[in-house]
């Protein structure tokens, strides 16, 4: 994916008058002829992911903790809340 150096919009491939491919911008008159095959490979470094559940310690009580279900009335005037267990 290439971006226009003038307006920073994404360039698309179109045919020019001679039937050759070119990079073209939809918003400005920028055009770049494609004369050979273009390939670019960019390896991205993965971010370190934090443990959402809180690590291994949070899994210790999974089997022993009862499930609690929360409810709320969808009537705008009521909006009563309750839970089971």
C-alpha angles and dihedrals in degrees: 000000000000129000130214112259089212104049103005095236122140113273121228131203116250137163119256125216093277093051096256123132121254138176108246135184120222096207103042135027094258114137130172120189117227107224100164140014112291122206129166126177120195120186112209123209113235118237121239108256121219116225104255096200094053102260133280093320092066091060094058094081098040096102095040099047117089120229115255118200119202122205135189129187111244093212105109094219095047107038089166113176128205140154138213121225 
